[in-house]
Amino acid sequence: MSPRTTPESGAKKGAGGVLTPGRIAVAVLAVLALVFIFENTRATKIRLLIPEVTMPLWTALLATAVVGALCGAYFVRRRR
């Protein structure tokens, strides 16, 4: 077996690829965003173009975060 095909080299490569500094930073930011969202639970009035809706603030923040994540994922896929 050549050194390139040993199971050990593949295991090290795969484990190092899972926890990159960028992925850790994104995970920390996601956790902080979720803490922020769920700490803000009071009801608030939100105007959606014409109607005014009263909903918990965490729902509006979570919906905004999901829309932002979907837009980001769309543009990242499109760039590739």
N, CA, C and O atoms as a Tinker XYZ file with bonds, in Angstrom:
   320  protein
     1  N      0.832000   -1.181000    0.000000    73     2
     2  CA     0.000000    0.000000    0.000000    64     1     3
     3  C      0.871000    1.236000    0.000000    63     2     4     5
     4  O      1.854000    1.306000    0.739000    81     3
     5  N      0.528000    2.196000   -0.808000    73     3     6
     6  CA     1.290000    3.437000   -0.821000    64     5     7
     7  C      0.807000    4.341000    0.311000    63     6     8     9
     8  O     -0.310000    4.164000    0.798000    81     7
     9  N      1.617000    5.298000    0.737000    73     7    10
    10  CA     1.201000    6.195000    1.836000    64     9    11
    11  C     -0.062000    6.990000    1.513000    63    10    12    13
    12  O     -0.766000    7.418000    2.428000    81    11
    13  N     -0.354000    7.190000    0.265000    73    11    14
    14  CA    -1.540000    7.962000   -0.103000    64    13    15
    15  C     -2.837000    7.206000    0.146000    63    14    16    17
    16  O     -3.871000    7.831000    0.383000    81    15
    17  N     -2.810000    5.909000    0.099000    73    15    18
    18  CA    -4.038000    5.123000    0.211000    64    17    19
    19  C     -4.216000    4.467000    1.569000    63    18    20    21
    20  O     -5.110000    3.635000    1.725000    81    19
    21  N     -3.409000    4.805000    2.547000    73    19    22
    22  CA    -3.579000    4.193000    3.862000    64    21    23
    23  C     -4.835000    4.720000    4.521000    63    22    24    25
    24  O     -5.187000    5.883000    4.323000    81    23
    25  N     -5.522000    3.900000    5.298000    73    23    26
    26  CA    -6.736000    4.342000    5.979000    64    25    27
    27  C     -6.467000    5.479000    6.964000    63    26    28    29
    28  O     -7.332000    6.327000    7.179000    81    27
    29  N     -5.284000    5.503000    7.560000    73    27    30
    30  CA    -4.996000    6.534000    8.548000    64    29    31
    31  C     -4.986000    7.920000    7.919000    63    30    32    33
    32  O     -5.511000    8.869000    8.502000    81    31
    33  N     -4.391000    8.047000    6.728000    73    31    34
    34  CA    -4.326000    9.365000    6.106000    64    33    35
    35  C     -5.726000    9.856000    5.729000    63    34    36    37
    36  O     -6.006000   11.051000    5.821000    81    35
    37  N     -6.592000    8.957000    5.311000    73    35    38
    38  CA    -7.953000    9.338000    4.984000    64    37    39
    39  C     -8.735000    9.773000    6.209000    63    38    40    41
    40  O     -9.531000   10.710000    6.140000    81    39
    41  N     -8.512000    9.095000    7.337000    73    39    42
    42  CA    -9.222000    9.440000    8.560000    64    41    43
    43  C     -8.805000   10.820000    9.056000    63    42    44    45
    44  O     -9.646000   11.606000    9.493000    81    43
    45  N     -7.516000   11.114000    8.989000    73    43    46
    46  CA    -7.057000   12.427000    9.435000    64    45    47
    47  C     -7.610000   13.523000    8.541000    63    46    48    49
    48  O     -8.018000   14.582000    9.018000    81    47
    49  N     -7.619000   13.263000    7.254000    73    47    50
    50  CA    -8.097000   14.260000    6.311000    64    49    51
    51  C     -9.591000   14.529000    6.518000    63    50    52    53
    52  O    -10.017000   15.684000    6.500000    81    51
    53  N    -10.376000   13.493000    6.710000    73    51    54
    54  CA   -11.818000   13.655000    6.895000    64    53    55
    55  C    -12.160000   14.349000    8.201000    63    54    56    57
    56  O    -13.061000   15.187000    8.235000    81    55
    57  N    -11.457000   14.016000    9.278000    73    55    58
    58  CA   -11.757000   14.624000   10.570000    64    57    59
    59  C    -11.363000   16.092000   10.577000    63    58    60    61
    60  O    -12.050000   16.914000   11.183000    81    59
    61  N    -10.270000   16.429000    9.913000    73    59    62
    62  CA    -9.847000   17.822000    9.877000    64    61    63
    63  C    -10.755000   18.667000    9.011000    63    62    64    65
    64  O    -10.883000   19.869000    9.241000    81    63
    65  N    -11.388000   18.064000    8.023000    73    63    66
    66  CA   -12.264000   18.799000    7.132000    64    65    67
    67  C    -13.613000   19.132000    7.750000    63    66    68    69
    68  O    -14.311000   20.018000    7.257000    81    67
    69  N    -13.989000   18.448000    8.805000    73    67    70
    70  CA   -15.291000   18.669000    9.424000    64    69    71
    71  C    -15.291000   19.926000   10.281000    63    70    72    73
    72  O    -16.229000   20.720000   10.212000    81    71
    73  N    -14.267000   20.116000   11.077000    73    71    74
    74  CA   -14.218000   21.265000   11.984000    64    73    75
    75  C    -13.190000   22.294000   11.518000    63    74    76    77
    76  O    -12.116000   22.424000   12.105000    81    75
    77  N    -13.527000   23.009000   10.477000    73    75    78
    78  CA   -12.657000   24.076000   10.013000    64    77    79
    79  C    -12.961000   25.340000   10.814000    63    78    80    81
    80  O    -14.048000   25.453000   11.381000    81    79
    81  N    -12.036000   26.284000   10.875000    73    79    82
    82  CA   -12.307000   27.534000   11.598000    64    81    83
    83  C    -13.534000   28.281000   11.069000    63    82    84    85
    84  O    -14.269000   28.895000   11.843000    81    83
    85  N    -13.750000   28.229000    9.777000    73    83    86
    86  CA   -14.925000   28.893000    9.208000    64    85    87
    87  C    -16.225000   28.260000    9.671000    63    86    88    89
    88  O    -17.187000   28.962000    9.984000    81    87
    89  N    -16.256000   26.945000    9.715000    73    87    90
    90  CA   -17.473000   26.246000   10.164000    64    89    91
    91  C    -17.722000   26.466000   11.650000    63    90    92    93
    92  O    -18.871000   26.581000   12.078000    81    91
    93  N    -16.671000   26.523000   12.424000    73    91    94
    94  CA   -16.819000   26.796000   13.862000    64    93    95
    95  C    -17.372000   28.200000   14.059000    63    94    96    97
    96  O    -18.258000   28.402000   14.889000    81    95
    97  N    -16.864000   29.171000   13.310000    73    95    98
    98  CA   -17.343000   30.551000   13.418000    64    97    99
    99  C    -18.821000   30.646000   13.036000    63    98   100   101
   100  O    -19.593000   31.333000   13.705000    81    99
   101  N    -19.209000   29.968000   11.977000    73    99   102
   102  CA   -20.616000   29.984000   11.551000    64   101   103
   103  C    -21.495000   29.329000   12.604000    63   102   104   105
   104  O    -22.587000   29.823000   12.885000    81   103
   105  N    -21.044000   28.232000   13.191000    73   103   106
   106  CA   -21.825000   27.558000   14.237000    64   105   107
   107  C    -21.991000   28.454000   15.459000    63   106   108   109
   108  O    -23.077000   28.515000   16.037000    81   107
   109  N    -20.928000   29.148000   15.859000    73   107   110
   110  CA   -21.008000   30.056000   17.012000    64   109   111
   111  C    -21.975000   31.200000   16.710000    63   110   112   113
   112  O    -22.792000   31.557000   17.558000    81   111
   113  N    -21.889000   31.773000   15.515000    73   111   114
   114  CA   -22.809000   32.853000   15.144000    64   113   115
   115  C    -24.249000   32.371000   15.088000    63   114   116   117
   116  O    -25.159000   33.102000   15.478000    81   115
   117  N    -24.470000   31.154000   14.612000    73   115   118
   118  CA   -25.825000   30.604000   14.563000    64   117   119
   119  C    -26.393000   30.411000   15.966000    63   118   120   121
   120  O    -27.564000   30.704000   16.211000    81   119
   121  N    -25.571000   29.921000   16.879000    73   119   122
   122  CA   -26.029000   29.733000   18.259000    64   121   123
   123  C    -26.341000   31.086000   18.900000    63   122   124   125
   124  O    -27.355000   31.229000   19.582000    81   123
   125  N    -25.479000   32.074000   18.685000    73   123   126
   126  CA   -25.733000   33.413000   19.233000    64   125   127
   127  C    -27.002000   34.024000   18.643000    63   126   128   129
   128  O    -27.762000   34.678000   19.357000    81   127
   129  N    -27.234000   33.819000   17.357000    73   127   130
   130  CA   -28.450000   34.333000   16.731000    64   129   131
   131  C    -29.686000   33.666000   17.324000    63   130   132   133
   132  O    -30.685000   34.335000   17.586000    81   131
   133  N    -29.627000   32.352000   17.538000    73   131   134
   134  CA   -30.770000   31.656000   18.141000    64   133   135
   135  C    -31.022000   32.115000   19.572000    63   134   136   137
   136  O    -32.175000   32.269000   19.976000    81   135
   137  N    -29.965000   32.336000   20.342000    73   135   138
   138  CA   -30.133000   32.856000   21.712000    64   137   139
   139  C    -30.799000   34.233000   21.659000    63   138   140   141
   140  O    -31.729000   34.507000   22.419000    81   139
   141  N    -30.322000   35.092000   20.764000    73   139   142
   142  CA   -30.915000   36.424000   20.619000    64   141   143
   143  C    -32.381000   36.337000   20.234000    63   142   144   145
   144  O    -33.215000   37.059000   20.780000    81   143
   145  N    -32.696000   35.454000   19.293000    73   143   146
   146  CA   -34.073000   35.312000   18.828000    64   145   147
   147  C    -34.984000   34.849000   19.956000    63   146   148   149
   148  O    -36.058000   35.419000   20.153000    81   147
   149  N    -34.578000   33.831000   20.694000    73   147   150
   150  CA   -35.463000   33.277000   21.714000    64   149   151
   151  C    -35.458000   34.063000   23.024000    63   150   152   153
   152  O    -36.275000   33.790000   23.903000    81   151
   153  N    -34.557000   35.028000   23.171000    73   151   154
   154  CA   -34.623000   35.932000   24.321000    64   153   155
   155  C    -35.658000   37.033000   24.094000    63   154   156   157
   156  O    -36.156000   37.620000   25.054000    81   155
   157  N    -35.980000   37.313000   22.851000    73   155   158
   158  CA   -36.944000   38.360000   22.508000    64   157   159
   159  C    -38.288000   37.715000   22.198000    63   158   160   161
   160  O    -38.591000   37.403000   21.047000    81   159
   161  N    -39.094000   37.518000   23.249000    73   159   162
   162  CA   -40.342000   36.764000   23.085000    64   161   163
   163  C    -41.590000   37.624000   23.175000    63   162   164   165
   164  O    -42.692000   37.100000   23.010000    81   163
   165  N    -41.466000   38.920000   23.430000    73   163   166
   166  CA   -42.669000   39.744000   23.574000    64   165   167
   167  C    -43.357000   39.920000   22.213000    63   166   168   169
   168  O    -42.736000   39.748000   21.164000    81   167
   169  N    -44.629000   40.260000   22.251000    73   167   170
   170  CA   -45.392000   40.477000   21.021000    64   169   171
   171  C    -45.075000   41.870000   20.479000    63   170   172   173
   172  O    -44.840000   42.811000   21.238000    81   171
   173  N    -45.074000   41.977000   19.179000    73   171   174
   174  CA   -44.801000   43.255000   18.540000    64   173   175
   175  C    -45.656000   43.387000   17.290000    63   174   176   177
   176  O    -46.112000   42.393000   16.726000    81   175
   177  N    -45.868000   44.627000   16.866000    73   175   178
   178  CA   -46.629000   44.882000   15.642000    64   177   179
   179  C    -45.656000   44.965000   14.484000    63   178   180   181
   180  O    -44.638000   45.654000   14.551000    81   179
   181  N    -45.987000   44.250000   13.424000    73   179   182
   182  CA   -45.149000   44.219000   12.229000    64   181   183
   183  C    -46.020000   44.575000   11.041000    63   182   184   185
   184  O    -47.115000   44.039000   10.867000    81   183
   185  N    -45.516000   45.486000   10.232000    73   183   186
   186  CA   -46.268000   45.895000    9.037000    64   185   187
   187  C    -45.704000   45.166000    7.822000    63   186   188   189
   188  O    -44.532000   45.319000    7.481000    81   187
   189  N    -46.553000   44.372000    7.176000    73   187   190
   190  CA   -46.193000   43.623000    5.974000    64   189   191
   191  C    -46.875000   44.279000    4.777000    63   190   192   193
   192  O    -48.010000   43.942000    4.443000    81   191
   193  N    -46.196000   45.197000    4.146000    73   191   194
   194  CA   -46.708000   46.002000    3.040000    64   193   195
   195  C    -47.964000   46.768000    3.451000    63   194   196   197
   196  O    -47.864000   47.962000    3.734000    81   195
   197  N    -49.117000   46.154000    3.498000    73   195   198
   198  CA   -50.328000   46.889000    3.870000    64   197   199
   199  C    -50.872000   46.455000    5.230000    63   198   200   201
   200  O    -51.131000   47.320000    6.067000    81   199
   201  N    -51.059000   45.155000    5.494000    73   199   202
   202  CA   -51.651000   44.776000    6.787000    64   201   203
   203  C    -50.640000   44.921000    7.932000    63   202   204   205
   204  O    -49.430000   44.811000    7.735000    81   203
   205  N    -51.166000   45.166000    9.117000    73   203   206
   206  CA   -50.343000   45.207000   10.319000    64   205   207
   207  C    -50.650000   43.964000   11.136000    63   206   208   209
   208  O    -51.806000   43.698000   11.463000    81   207
   209  N    -49.609000   43.203000   11.466000    73   207   210
   210  CA   -49.768000   41.922000   12.130000    64   209   211
   211  C    -49.117000   42.000000   13.502000    63   210   212   213
   212  O    -48.039000   42.576000   13.645000    81   211
   213  N    -49.763000   41.427000   14.513000    73   211   214
   214  CA   -49.162000   41.321000   15.838000    64   213   215
   215  C    -48.715000   39.873000   16.024000    63   214   216   217
   216  O    -49.518000   38.945000   15.926000    81   215
   217  N    -47.424000   39.698000   16.294000    73   215   218
   218  CA   -46.870000   38.357000   16.478000    64   217   219
   219  C    -45.711000   38.437000   17.455000    63   218   220   221
   220  O    -45.185000   39.522000   17.706000    81   219
   221  N    -45.306000   37.300000   18.010000    73   219   222
   222  CA   -44.129000   37.309000   18.871000    64   221   223
   223  C    -42.893000   37.733000   18.066000    63   222   224   225
   224  O    -42.725000   37.345000   16.910000    81   223
   225  N    -42.046000   38.526000   18.694000    73   223   226
   226  CA   -40.865000   39.034000   18.011000    64   225   227
   227  C    -39.942000   37.906000   17.584000    63   226   228   229
   228  O    -39.296000   38.004000   16.541000    81   227
   229  N    -39.863000   36.823000   18.376000    73   227   230
   230  CA   -38.961000   35.726000   18.017000    64   229   231
   231  C    -39.383000   35.078000   16.698000    63   230   232   233
   232  O    -38.534000   34.608000   15.940000    81   231
   233  N    -40.689000   35.050000   16.420000    73   231   234
   234  CA   -41.163000   34.475000   15.166000    64   233   235
   235  C    -40.697000   35.306000   13.975000    63   234   236   237
   236  O    -40.244000   34.764000   12.967000    81   235
   237  N    -40.812000   36.622000   14.104000    73   235   238
   238  CA   -40.380000   37.505000   13.023000    64   237   239
   239  C    -38.865000   37.418000   12.823000    63   238   240   241
   240  O    -38.393000   37.383000   11.686000    81   239
   241  N    -38.111000   37.382000   13.904000    73   239   242
   242  CA   -36.655000   37.278000   13.791000    64   241   243
   243  C    -36.239000   35.944000   13.180000    63   242   244   245
   244  O    -35.345000   35.902000   12.334000    81   243
   245  N    -36.872000   34.867000   13.595000    73   243   246
   246  CA   -36.540000   33.551000   13.054000    64   245   247
   247  C    -36.896000   33.464000   11.567000    63   246   248   249
   248  O    -36.134000   32.908000   10.776000    81   247
   249  N    -38.042000   34.008000   11.195000    73   247   250
   250  CA   -38.431000   34.000000    9.782000    64   249   251
   251  C    -37.443000   34.808000    8.947000    63   250   252   253
   252  O    -37.086000   34.402000    7.841000    81   251
   253  N    -37.004000   35.943000    9.468000    73   251   254
   254  CA   -36.031000   36.763000    8.755000    64   253   255
   255  C    -34.704000   36.033000    8.618000    63   254   256   257
   256  O    -34.067000   36.101000    7.566000    81   255
   257  N    -34.279000   35.336000    9.665000    73   255   258
   258  CA   -33.027000   34.577000    9.613000    64   257   259
   259  C    -33.115000   33.443000    8.594000    63   258   260   261
   260  O    -32.153000   33.187000    7.870000    81   259
   261  N    -34.250000   32.769000    8.532000    73   259   262
   262  CA   -34.421000   31.670000    7.574000    64   261   263
   263  C    -34.404000   32.208000    6.145000    63   262   264   265
   264  O    -33.768000   31.616000    5.272000    81   263
   265  N    -35.093000   33.318000    5.896000    73   263   266
   266  CA   -35.089000   33.912000    4.556000    64   265   267
   267  C    -33.670000   34.339000    4.175000    63   266   268   269
   268  O    -33.245000   34.128000    3.040000    81   267
   269  N    -32.942000   34.932000    5.108000    73   267   270
   270  CA   -31.561000   35.325000    4.835000    64   269   271
   271  C    -30.662000   34.131000    4.545000    63   270   272   273
   272  O    -29.816000   34.192000    3.653000    81   271
   273  N    -30.840000   33.051000    5.288000    73   271   274
   274  CA   -30.037000   31.851000    5.053000    64   273   275
   275  C    -30.356000   31.235000    3.694000    63   274   276   277
   276  O    -29.453000   30.783000    2.989000    81   275
   277  N    -31.623000   31.215000    3.327000    73   275   278
   278  CA   -32.003000   30.676000    2.017000    64   277   279
   279  C    -31.433000   31.532000    0.880000    63   278   280   281
   280  O    -30.961000   30.995000   -0.122000    81   279
   281  N    -31.474000   32.848000    1.031000    73   279   282
   282  CA   -30.887000   33.733000    0.009000    64   281   283
   283  C    -29.383000   33.523000   -0.084000    63   282   284   285
   284  O    -28.833000   33.469000   -1.184000    81   283
   285  N    -28.719000   33.406000    1.046000    73   283   286
   286  CA   -27.280000   33.161000    1.040000    64   285   287
   287  C    -26.933000   31.838000    0.390000    63   286   288   289
   288  O    -25.980000   31.758000   -0.385000    81   287
   289  N    -27.695000   30.798000    0.695000    73   287   290
   290  CA   -27.442000   29.487000    0.097000    64   289   291
   291  C    -27.672000   29.525000   -1.409000    63   290   292   293
   292  O    -26.938000   28.887000   -2.163000    81   291
   293  N    -28.675000   30.261000   -1.848000    73   291   294
   294  CA   -28.958000   30.374000   -3.274000    64   293   295
   295  C    -27.786000   31.034000   -4.006000    63   294   296   297
   296  O    -27.365000   30.555000   -5.059000    81   295
   297  N    -27.265000   32.122000   -3.459000    73   295   298
   298  CA   -26.176000   32.833000   -4.136000    64   297   299
   299  C    -24.867000   32.064000   -4.087000    63   298   300   301
   300  O    -24.064000   32.160000   -5.015000    81   299
   301  N    -24.635000   31.299000   -3.020000    73   299   302
   302  CA   -23.423000   30.484000   -2.962000    64   301   303
   303  C    -23.497000   29.373000   -4.008000    63   302   304   305
   304  O    -22.508000   29.113000   -4.695000    81   303
   305  N    -24.628000   28.727000   -4.140000    73   303   306
   306  CA   -24.783000   27.676000   -5.155000    64   305   307
   307  C    -24.674000   28.240000   -6.568000    63   306   308   309
   308  O    -24.104000   27.608000   -7.457000    81   307
   309  N    -25.216000   29.415000   -6.760000    73   307   310
   310  CA   -25.209000   30.016000   -8.082000    64   309   311
   311  C    -23.781000   30.402000   -8.512000    63   310   312   313
   312  O    -23.446000   30.334000   -9.694000    81   311
   313  N    -22.950000   30.806000   -7.546000    73   311   314
   314  CA   -21.580000   31.194000   -7.862000    64   313   315
   315  C    -20.757000   30.006000   -8.334000    63   314   316   317
   316  O    -19.871000   30.166000   -9.173000    81   315
   317  N    -21.033000   28.828000   -7.816000    73   315   318
   318  CA   -20.287000   27.617000   -8.201000    64   317   319
   319  C    -20.670000   27.237000   -9.561000    63   318   320
   320  O    -20.167000   26.246000  -10.090000    81   319
